[in-house]
Amino acid sequence: ASPGGPVLLGRSADGRIQLRTAEGVAVRPRGAFALDGVALHLGAVDGRPVVVGFGPDAAPWAWRP
């Protein structure tokens, strides 16, 4: 992560995943509620960050802000 981001911040007050990027703070707006253990993946080919995790139904998800 560079000084401008991305940095995985954790959860907002209402439990949504937050990610700081060079543009500001992005909050995951919808989708399955994330269980603990989300991870920031920086190895995407296009260089954009990807946050991955599992929902309560054990289905994996990926969020690209």
N, CA, C and O atoms as a Maestro MAE file, in Angstrom:
{
 s_m_m2io_version
 :::
 2.0.0
}

f_m_ct {
 s_m_title
 :::
 protein
 m_atom[260] {
  # First column is atom index #
  i_m_mmod_type
  r_m_x_coord
  r_m_y_coord
  r_m_z_coord
  i_m_residue_number
  s_m_chain_name
  s_m_pdb_residue_name
  s_m_pdb_atom_name
  i_m_atomic_number
  :::
  1 25 0.847 -1.186 0.000 1 A "ALA " " N  " 7
  2 3 0.000 0.000 0.000 1 A "ALA " " CA " 6
  3 2 0.885 1.239 0.000 1 A "ALA " " C  " 6
  4 15 1.908 1.288 0.683 1 A "ALA " " O  " 8
  5 25 0.488 2.207 -0.753 2 A "SER " " N  " 7
  6 3 1.223 3.465 -0.808 2 A "SER " " CA " 6
  7 2 0.612 4.446 0.193 2 A "SER " " C  " 6
  8 15 -0.453 4.162 0.742 2 A "SER " " O  " 8
  9 25 1.252 5.594 0.447 3 A "PRO " " N  " 7
  10 3 0.677 6.555 1.390 3 A "PRO " " CA " 6
  11 2 -0.736 6.993 1.016 3 A "PRO " " C  " 6
  12 15 -1.518 7.361 1.893 3 A "PRO " " O  " 8
  13 25 -1.074 6.961 -0.271 4 A "GLY " " N  " 7
  14 3 -2.409 7.335 -0.710 4 A "GLY " " CA " 6
  15 2 -3.389 6.186 -0.701 4 A "GLY " " C  " 6
  16 15 -4.557 6.384 -1.033 4 A "GLY " " O  " 8
  17 25 -2.965 5.005 -0.339 5 A "GLY " " N  " 7
  18 3 -3.849 3.845 -0.299 5 A "GLY " " CA " 6
  19 2 -3.409 2.826 -1.318 5 A "GLY " " C  " 6
  20 15 -2.400 3.069 -1.980 5 A "GLY " " O  " 8
  21 25 -4.055 1.744 -1.496 6 A "PRO " " N  " 7
  22 3 -5.240 1.376 -0.717 6 A "PRO " " CA " 6
  23 2 -4.866 0.760 0.627 6 A "PRO " " C  " 6
  24 15 -3.829 0.112 0.768 6 A "PRO " " O  " 8
  25 25 -5.733 0.980 1.605 7 A "VAL " " N  " 7
  26 3 -5.576 0.407 2.930 7 A "VAL " " CA " 6
  27 2 -6.937 -0.102 3.372 7 A "VAL " " C  " 6
  28 15 -7.921 0.635 3.311 7 A "VAL " " O  " 8
  29 25 -7.007 -1.345 3.814 8 A "LEU " " N  " 7
  30 3 -8.248 -1.911 4.321 8 A "LEU " " CA " 6
  31 2 -8.456 -1.369 5.725 8 A "LEU " " C  " 6
  32 15 -7.661 -1.652 6.622 8 A "LEU " " O  " 8
  33 25 -9.525 -0.587 5.929 9 A "LEU " " N  " 7
  34 3 -9.755 0.070 7.209 9 A "LEU " " CA " 6
  35 2 -10.550 -0.774 8.189 9 A "LEU " " C  " 6
  36 15 -10.470 -0.554 9.398 9 A "LEU " " O  " 8
  37 25 -11.309 -1.727 7.695 10 A "GLY " " N  " 7
  38 3 -12.157 -2.519 8.589 10 A "GLY " " CA " 6
  39 2 -13.622 -2.220 8.336 10 A "GLY " " C  " 6
  40 15 -14.046 -2.115 7.186 10 A "GLY " " O  " 8
  41 25 -14.396 -2.082 9.400 11 A "ARG " " N  " 7
  42 3 -15.841 -1.906 9.264 11 A "ARG " " CA " 6
  43 2 -16.277 -0.491 9.634 11 A "ARG " " C  " 6
  44 15 -15.685 0.157 10.497 11 A "ARG " " O  " 8
  45 25 -17.335 -0.028 8.955 12 A "SER " " N  " 7
  46 3 -17.959 1.235 9.318 12 A "SER " " CA " 6
  47 2 -18.831 0.998 10.549 12 A "SER " " C  " 6
  48 15 -18.938 -0.133 11.025 12 A "SER " " O  " 8
  49 25 -19.451 2.051 11.064 13 A "ALA " " N  " 7
  50 3 -20.304 1.924 12.253 13 A "ALA " " CA " 6
  51 2 -21.471 0.968 12.024 13 A "ALA " " C  " 6
  52 15 -21.954 0.342 12.967 13 A "ALA " " O  " 8
  53 25 -21.930 0.850 10.765 14 A "ASP " " N  " 7
  54 3 -23.055 -0.056 10.478 14 A "ASP " " CA " 6
  55 2 -22.592 -1.427 9.977 14 A "ASP " " C  " 6
  56 15 -23.406 -2.212 9.492 14 A "ASP " " O  " 8
  57 25 -21.287 -1.722 10.091 15 A "GLY " " N  " 7
  58 3 -20.786 -3.059 9.784 15 A "GLY " " CA " 6
  59 2 -20.341 -3.300 8.358 15 A "GLY " " C  " 6
  60 15 -20.013 -4.433 8.005 15 A "GLY " " O  " 8
  61 25 -20.317 -2.264 7.521 16 A "ARG " " N  " 7
  62 3 -19.888 -2.438 6.133 16 A "ARG " " CA " 6
  63 2 -18.367 -2.292 6.023 16 A "ARG " " C  " 6
  64 15 -17.747 -1.575 6.808 16 A "ARG " " O  " 8
  65 25 -17.775 -2.982 5.039 17 A "ILE " " N  " 7
  66 3 -16.328 -2.967 4.835 17 A "ILE " " CA " 6
  67 2 -15.897 -1.608 4.273 17 A "ILE " " C  " 6
  68 15 -16.563 -1.061 3.394 17 A "ILE " " O  " 8
  69 25 -14.781 -1.063 4.780 18 A "GLN " " N  " 7
  70 3 -14.246 0.215 4.321 18 A "GLN " " CA " 6
  71 2 -12.847 0.024 3.749 18 A "GLN " " C  " 6
  72 15 -12.060 -0.779 4.250 18 A "GLN " " O  " 8
  73 25 -12.552 0.769 2.702 19 A "LEU " " N  " 7
  74 3 -11.244 0.738 2.060 19 A "LEU " " CA " 6
  75 2 -10.826 2.173 1.768 19 A "LEU " " C  " 6
  76 15 -11.586 2.929 1.164 19 A "LEU " " O  " 8
  77 25 -9.621 2.554 2.193 20 A "ARG " " N  " 7
  78 3 -9.119 3.885 1.851 20 A "ARG " " CA " 6
  79 2 -8.326 3.777 0.566 20 A "ARG " " C  " 6
  80 15 -7.445 2.926 0.440 20 A "ARG " " O  " 8
  81 25 -8.637 4.632 -0.382 21 A "THR " " N  " 7
  82 3 -7.909 4.705 -1.643 21 A "THR " " CA " 6
  83 2 -7.375 6.124 -1.802 21 A "THR " " C  " 6
  84 15 -7.618 6.975 -0.946 21 A "THR " " O  " 8
  85 25 -6.656 6.385 -2.878 22 A "ALA " " N  " 7
  86 3 -6.137 7.726 -3.131 22 A "ALA " " CA " 6
  87 2 -7.269 8.737 -3.286 22 A "ALA " " C  " 6
  88 15 -7.076 9.926 -3.031 22 A "ALA " " O  " 8
  89 25 -8.446 8.277 -3.702 23 A "GLU " " N  " 7
  90 3 -9.589 9.163 -3.915 23 A "GLU " " CA " 6
  91 2 -10.372 9.436 -2.638 23 A "GLU " " C  " 6
  92 15 -11.162 10.380 -2.606 23 A "GLU " " O  " 8
  93 25 -10.184 8.650 -1.592 24 A "GLY " " N  " 7
  94 3 -10.937 8.821 -0.344 24 A "GLY " " CA " 6
  95 2 -11.280 7.465 0.247 24 A "GLY " " C  " 6
  96 15 -10.620 6.465 -0.036 24 A "GLY " " O  " 8
  97 25 -12.318 7.442 1.069 25 A "VAL " " N  " 7
  98 3 -12.751 6.201 1.702 25 A "VAL " " CA " 6
  99 2 -13.931 5.630 0.927 25 A "VAL " " C  " 6
  100 15 -14.931 6.314 0.712 25 A "VAL " " O  " 8
  101 25 -13.810 4.376 0.511 26 A "ALA " " N  " 7
  102 3 -14.897 3.677 -0.174 26 A "ALA " " CA " 6
  103 2 -15.532 2.716 0.828 26 A "ALA " " C  " 6
  104 15 -14.829 2.047 1.585 26 A "ALA " " O  " 8
  105 25 -16.867 2.652 0.829 27 A "VAL " " N  " 7
  106 3 -17.599 1.748 1.711 27 A "VAL " " CA " 6
  107 2 -18.378 0.787 0.840 27 A "VAL " " C  " 6
  108 15 -19.085 1.206 -0.076 27 A "VAL " " O  " 8
  109 25 -18.252 -0.509 1.120 28 A "ARG " " N  " 7
  110 3 -18.964 -1.528 0.332 28 A "ARG " " CA " 6
  111 2 -20.464 -1.303 0.503 28 A "ARG " " C  " 6
  112 15 -20.989 -1.483 1.602 28 A "ARG " " O  " 8
  113 25 -21.162 -0.915 -0.563 29 A "PRO " " N  " 7
  114 3 -22.544 -0.456 -0.435 29 A "PRO " " CA " 6
  115 2 -23.593 -1.550 -0.318 29 A "PRO " " C  " 6
  116 15 -24.671 -1.306 0.224 29 A "PRO " " O  " 8
  117 25 -23.307 -2.746 -0.812 30 A "ARG " " N  " 7
  118 3 -24.359 -3.769 -0.841 30 A "ARG " " CA " 6
  119 2 -23.715 -5.142 -0.901 30 A "ARG " " C  " 6
  120 15 -22.492 -5.271 -0.846 30 A "ARG " " O  " 8
  121 25 -24.539 -6.153 -1.014 31 A "GLY " " N  " 7
  122 3 -24.027 -7.509 -1.123 31 A "GLY " " CA " 6
  123 2 -24.174 -8.252 0.187 31 A "GLY " " C  " 6
  124 15 -24.690 -7.722 1.170 31 A "GLY " " O  " 8
  125 25 -23.717 -9.471 0.180 32 A "ALA " " N  " 7
  126 3 -23.801 -10.301 1.381 32 A "ALA " " CA " 6
  127 2 -23.006 -9.667 2.510 32 A "ALA " " C  " 6
  128 15 -21.917 -9.137 2.292 32 A "ALA " " O  " 8
  129 25 -23.548 -9.724 3.698 33 A "PHE " " N  " 7
  130 3 -22.847 -9.203 4.868 33 A "PHE " " CA " 6
  131 2 -21.577 -10.013 5.063 33 A "PHE " " C  " 6
  132 15 -21.619 -11.243 5.011 33 A "PHE " " O  " 8
  133 25 -20.475 -9.365 5.283 34 A "ALA " " N  " 7
  134 3 -19.182 -10.046 5.365 34 A "ALA " " CA " 6
  135 2 -18.930 -10.612 6.750 34 A "ALA " " C  " 6
  136 15 -19.158 -9.945 7.760 34 A "ALA " " O  " 8
  137 25 -18.464 -11.832 6.785 35 A "LEU " " N  " 7
  138 3 -17.978 -12.396 8.040 35 A "LEU " " CA " 6
  139 2 -16.585 -11.854 8.302 35 A "LEU " " C  " 6
  140 15 -16.014 -11.179 7.445 35 A "LEU " " O  " 8
  141 25 -16.031 -12.138 9.469 36 A "ASP " " N  " 7
  142 3 -14.665 -11.699 9.771 36 A "ASP " " CA " 6
  143 2 -13.681 -12.350 8.810 36 A "ASP " " C  " 6
  144 15 -13.966 -13.396 8.226 36 A "ASP " " O  " 8
  145 25 -12.528 -11.724 8.655 37 A "GLY " " N  " 7
  146 3 -11.481 -12.319 7.840 37 A "GLY " " CA " 6
  147 2 -11.440 -11.831 6.411 37 A "GLY " " C  " 6
  148 15 -10.942 -12.551 5.545 37 A "GLY " " O  " 8
  149 25 -11.943 -10.628 6.117 38 A "VAL " " N  " 7
  150 3 -11.810 -10.104 4.763 38 A "VAL " " CA " 6
  151 2 -10.343 -9.783 4.505 38 A "VAL " " C  " 6
  152 15 -9.573 -9.554 5.438 38 A "VAL " " O  " 8
  153 25 -9.964 -9.769 3.231 39 A "ALA " " N  " 7
  154 3 -8.564 -9.527 2.875 39 A "ALA " " CA " 6
  155 2 -8.478 -8.584 1.687 39 A "ALA " " C  " 6
  156 15 -9.339 -8.602 0.807 39 A "ALA " " O  " 8
  157 25 -7.455 -7.774 1.663 40 A "LEU " " N  " 7
  158 3 -7.171 -6.871 0.555 40 A "LEU " " CA " 6
  159 2 -6.189 -7.560 -0.373 40 A "LEU " " C  " 6
  160 15 -5.103 -7.956 0.050 40 A "LEU " " O  " 8
  161 25 -6.565 -7.706 -1.643 41 A "HIS " " N  " 7
  162 3 -5.714 -8.355 -2.646 41 A "HIS " " CA " 6
  163 2 -5.199 -7.276 -3.590 41 A "HIS " " C  " 6
  164 15 -5.991 -6.586 -4.230 41 A "HIS " " O  " 8
  165 25 -3.894 -7.126 -3.681 42 A "LEU " " N  " 7
  166 3 -3.296 -6.076 -4.507 42 A "LEU " " CA " 6
  167 2 -2.698 -6.596 -5.799 42 A "LEU " " C  " 6
  168 15 -2.080 -5.825 -6.533 42 A "LEU " " O  " 8
  169 25 -2.857 -7.874 -6.104 43 A "GLY " " N  " 7
  170 3 -2.190 -8.465 -7.249 43 A "GLY " " CA " 6
  171 2 -2.997 -8.509 -8.529 43 A "GLY " " C  " 6
  172 15 -2.650 -9.265 -9.436 43 A "GLY " " O  " 8
  173 25 -4.057 -7.731 -8.637 44 A "ALA " " N  " 7
  174 3 -4.863 -7.746 -9.853 44 A "ALA " " CA " 6
  175 2 -4.045 -7.225 -11.035 44 A "ALA " " C  " 6
  176 15 -3.194 -6.350 -10.871 44 A "ALA " " O  " 8
  177 25 -4.301 -7.757 -12.198 45 A "VAL " " N  " 7
  178 3 -3.544 -7.400 -13.406 45 A "VAL " " CA " 6
  179 2 -3.644 -5.908 -13.711 45 A "VAL " " C  " 6
  180 15 -2.662 -5.295 -14.128 45 A "VAL " " O  " 8
  181 25 -4.840 -5.312 -13.504 46 A "ASP " " N  " 7
  182 3 -5.020 -3.898 -13.823 46 A "ASP " " CA " 6
  183 2 -4.565 -2.972 -12.699 46 A "ASP " " C  " 6
  184 15 -4.637 -1.752 -12.850 46 A "ASP " " O  " 8
  185 25 -4.098 -3.519 -11.573 47 A "GLY " " N  " 7
  186 3 -3.592 -2.707 -10.481 47 A "GLY " " CA " 6
  187 2 -4.638 -2.187 -9.519 47 A "GLY " " C  " 6
  188 15 -4.294 -1.566 -8.513 47 A "GLY " " O  " 8
  189 25 -5.913 -2.425 -9.807 48 A "ARG " " N  " 7
  190 3 -6.979 -1.975 -8.902 48 A "ARG " " CA " 6
  191 2 -7.066 -2.907 -7.695 48 A "ARG " " C  " 6
  192 15 -6.867 -4.114 -7.834 48 A "ARG " " O  " 8
  193 25 -7.362 -2.362 -6.509 49 A "PRO " " N  " 7
  194 3 -7.488 -3.219 -5.329 49 A "PRO " " CA " 6
  195 2 -8.760 -4.053 -5.386 49 A "PRO " " C  " 6
  196 15 -9.760 -3.643 -5.976 49 A "PRO " " O  " 8
  197 25 -8.710 -5.217 -4.770 50 A "VAL " " N  " 7
  198 3 -9.865 -6.108 -4.661 50 A "VAL " " CA " 6
  199 2 -9.950 -6.560 -3.207 50 A "VAL " " C  " 6
  200 15 -8.963 -7.031 -2.641 50 A "VAL " " O  " 8
  201 25 -11.126 -6.419 -2.604 51 A "VAL " " N  " 7
  202 3 -11.360 -6.927 -1.256 51 A "VAL " " CA " 6
  203 2 -12.154 -8.218 -1.411 51 A "VAL " " C  " 6
  204 15 -13.163 -8.246 -2.115 51 A "VAL " " O  " 8
  205 25 -11.707 -9.277 -0.765 52 A "VAL " " N  " 7
  206 3 -12.372 -10.576 -0.868 52 A "VAL " " CA " 6
  207 2 -12.758 -11.063 0.522 52 A "VAL " " C  " 6
  208 15 -12.118 -10.724 1.517 52 A "VAL " " O  " 8
  209 25 -13.819 -11.864 0.568 53 A "GLY " " N  " 7
  210 3 -14.266 -12.407 1.844 53 A "GLY " " CA " 6
  211 2 -15.327 -13.466 1.629 53 A "GLY " " C  " 6
  212 15 -15.579 -13.895 0.503 53 A "GLY " " O  " 8
  213 25 -15.943 -13.881 2.720 54 A "PHE " " N  " 7
  214 3 -17.014 -14.874 2.690 54 A "PHE " " CA " 6
  215 2 -18.256 -14.289 3.334 54 A "PHE " " C  " 6
  216 15 -18.169 -13.558 4.320 54 A "PHE " " O  " 8
  217 25 -19.416 -14.613 2.771 55 A "GLY " " N  " 7
  218 3 -20.683 -14.216 3.351 55 A "GLY " " CA " 6
  219 2 -21.126 -15.217 4.396 55 A "GLY " " C  " 6
  220 15 -20.460 -16.233 4.594 55 A "GLY " " O  " 8
  221 25 -22.248 -14.951 5.077 56 A "PRO " " N  " 7
  222 3 -22.733 -15.860 6.114 56 A "PRO " " CA " 6
  223 2 -23.133 -17.231 5.578 56 A "PRO " " C  " 6
  224 15 -23.237 -18.192 6.341 56 A "PRO " " O  " 8
  225 25 -23.357 -17.324 4.266 57 A "ASP " " N  " 7
  226 3 -23.697 -18.610 3.642 57 A "ASP " " CA " 6
  227 2 -22.448 -19.345 3.148 57 A "ASP " " C  " 6
  228 15 -22.559 -20.353 2.451 57 A "ASP " " O  " 8
  229 25 -21.271 -18.849 3.505 58 A "ALA " " N  " 7
  230 3 -19.967 -19.402 3.120 58 A "ALA " " CA " 6
  231 2 -19.652 -19.212 1.642 58 A "ALA " " C  " 6
  232 15 -18.703 -19.811 1.136 58 A "ALA " " O  " 8
  233 25 -20.426 -18.395 0.942 59 A "ALA " " N  " 7
  234 3 -20.153 -18.095 -0.464 59 A "ALA " " CA " 6
  235 2 -19.104 -16.981 -0.545 59 A "ALA " " C  " 6
  236 15 -19.237 -15.966 0.139 59 A "ALA " " O  " 8
  237 25 -18.071 -17.153 -1.363 60 A "PRO " " N  " 7
  238 3 -17.060 -16.112 -1.501 60 A "PRO " " CA " 6
  239 2 -17.597 -14.921 -2.294 60 A "PRO " " C  " 6
  240 15 -18.494 -15.076 -3.123 60 A "PRO " " O  " 8
  241 25 -17.050 -13.743 -2.040 61 A "TRP " " N  " 7
  242 3 -17.399 -12.551 -2.804 61 A "TRP " " CA " 6
  243 2 -16.129 -11.725 -3.011 61 A "TRP " " C  " 6
  244 15 -15.138 -11.880 -2.298 61 A "TRP " " O  " 8
  245 25 -16.191 -10.851 -3.999 62 A "ALA " " N  " 7
  246 3 -15.098 -9.919 -4.283 62 A "ALA " " CA " 6
  247 2 -15.705 -8.547 -4.526 62 A "ALA " " C  " 6
  248 15 -16.737 -8.430 -5.187 62 A "ALA " " O  " 8
  249 25 -15.072 -7.516 -3.997 63 A "TRP " " N  " 7
  250 3 -15.541 -6.136 -4.161 63 A "TRP " " CA " 6
  251 2 -14.400 -5.315 -4.709 63 A "TRP " " C  " 6
  252 15 -13.297 -5.298 -4.162 63 A "TRP " " O  " 8
  253 25 -14.693 -4.623 -5.821 64 A "ARG " " N  " 7
  254 3 -13.707 -3.737 -6.445 64 A "ARG " " CA " 6
  255 2 -14.255 -2.325 -6.435 64 A "ARG " " C  " 6
  256 15 -15.052 -1.965 -7.302 64 A "ARG " " O  " 8
  257 25 -13.838 -1.511 -5.461 65 A "PRO " " N  " 7
  258 3 -14.376 -0.141 -5.383 65 A "PRO " " CA " 6
  259 2 -13.939 0.717 -6.546 65 A "PRO " " C  " 6
  260 15 -14.308 1.889 -6.621 65 A "PRO " " O  " 8
  :::
 }
 m_bond[259] {
  # First column is bond index #
  i_m_from
  i_m_to
  i_m_order
  :::
  1 1 2 1
  2 2 3 1
  3 3 4 2
  4 3 5 1
  5 5 6 1
  6 6 7 1
  7 7 8 2
  8 7 9 1
  9 9 10 1
  10 10 11 1
  11 11 12 2
  12 11 13 1
  13 13 14 1
  14 14 15 1
  15 15 16 2
  16 15 17 1
  17 17 18 1
  18 18 19 1
  19 19 20 2
  20 19 21 1
  21 21 22 1
  22 22 23 1
  23 23 24 2
  24 23 25 1
  25 25 26 1
  26 26 27 1
  27 27 28 2
  28 27 29 1
  29 29 30 1
  30 30 31 1
  31 31 32 2
  32 31 33 1
  33 33 34 1
  34 34 35 1
  35 35 36 2
  36 35 37 1
  37 37 38 1
  38 38 39 1
  39 39 40 2
  40 39 41 1
  41 41 42 1
  42 42 43 1
  43 43 44 2
  44 43 45 1
  45 45 46 1
  46 46 47 1
  47 47 48 2
  48 47 49 1
  49 49 50 1
  50 50 51 1
  51 51 52 2
  52 51 53 1
  53 53 54 1
  54 54 55 1
  55 55 56 2
  56 55 57 1
  57 57 58 1
  58 58 59 1
  59 59 60 2
  60 59 61 1
  61 61 62 1
  62 62 63 1
  63 63 64 2
  64 63 65 1
  65 65 66 1
  66 66 67 1
  67 67 68 2
  68 67 69 1
  69 69 70 1
  70 70 71 1
  71 71 72 2
  72 71 73 1
  73 73 74 1
  74 74 75 1
  75 75 76 2
  76 75 77 1
  77 77 78 1
  78 78 79 1
  79 79 80 2
  80 79 81 1
  81 81 82 1
  82 82 83 1
  83 83 84 2
  84 83 85 1
  85 85 86 1
  86 86 87 1
  87 87 88 2
  88 87 89 1
  89 89 90 1
  90 90 91 1
  91 91 92 2
  92 91 93 1
  93 93 94 1
  94 94 95 1
  95 95 96 2
  96 95 97 1
  97 97 98 1
  98 98 99 1
  99 99 100 2
  100 99 101 1
  101 101 102 1
  102 102 103 1
  103 103 104 2
  104 103 105 1
  105 105 106 1
  106 106 107 1
  107 107 108 2
  108 107 109 1
  109 109 110 1
  110 110 111 1
  111 111 112 2
  112 111 113 1
  113 113 114 1
  114 114 115 1
  115 115 116 2
  116 115 117 1
  117 117 118 1
  118 118 119 1
  119 119 120 2
  120 119 121 1
  121 121 122 1
  122 122 123 1
  123 123 124 2
  124 123 125 1
  125 125 126 1
  126 126 127 1
  127 127 128 2
  128 127 129 1
  129 129 130 1
  130 130 131 1
  131 131 132 2
  132 131 133 1
  133 133 134 1
  134 134 135 1
  135 135 136 2
  136 135 137 1
  137 137 138 1
  138 138 139 1
  139 139 140 2
  140 139 141 1
  141 141 142 1
  142 142 143 1
  143 143 144 2
  144 143 145 1
  145 145 146 1
  146 146 147 1
  147 147 148 2
  148 147 149 1
  149 149 150 1
  150 150 151 1
  151 151 152 2
  152 151 153 1
  153 153 154 1
  154 154 155 1
  155 155 156 2
  156 155 157 1
  157 157 158 1
  158 158 159 1
  159 159 160 2
  160 159 161 1
  161 161 162 1
  162 162 163 1
  163 163 164 2
  164 163 165 1
  165 165 166 1
  166 166 167 1
  167 167 168 2
  168 167 169 1
  169 169 170 1
  170 170 171 1
  171 171 172 2
  172 171 173 1
  173 173 174 1
  174 174 175 1
  175 175 176 2
  176 175 177 1
  177 177 178 1
  178 178 179 1
  179 179 180 2
  180 179 181 1
  181 181 182 1
  182 182 183 1
  183 183 184 2
  184 183 185 1
  185 185 186 1
  186 186 187 1
  187 187 188 2
  188 187 189 1
  189 189 190 1
  190 190 191 1
  191 191 192 2
  192 191 193 1
  193 193 194 1
  194 194 195 1
  195 195 196 2
  196 195 197 1
  197 197 198 1
  198 198 199 1
  199 199 200 2
  200 199 201 1
  201 201 202 1
  202 202 203 1
  203 203 204 2
  204 203 205 1
  205 205 206 1
  206 206 207 1
  207 207 208 2
  208 207 209 1
  209 209 210 1
  210 210 211 1
  211 211 212 2
  212 211 213 1
  213 213 214 1
  214 214 215 1
  215 215 216 2
  216 215 217 1
  217 217 218 1
  218 218 219 1
  219 219 220 2
  220 219 221 1
  221 221 222 1
  222 222 223 1
  223 223 224 2
  224 223 225 1
  225 225 226 1
  226 226 227 1
  227 227 228 2
  228 227 229 1
  229 229 230 1
  230 230 231 1
  231 231 232 2
  232 231 233 1
  233 233 234 1
  234 234 235 1
  235 235 236 2
  236 235 237 1
  237 237 238 1
  238 238 239 1
  239 239 240 2
  240 239 241 1
  241 241 242 1
  242 242 243 1
  243 243 244 2
  244 243 245 1
  245 245 246 1
  246 246 247 1
  247 247 248 2
  248 247 249 1
  249 249 250 1
  250 250 251 1
  251 251 252 2
  252 251 253 1
  253 253 254 1
  254 254 255 1
  255 255 256 2
  256 255 257 1
  257 257 258 1
  258 258 259 1
  259 259 260 2
  :::
 }
}
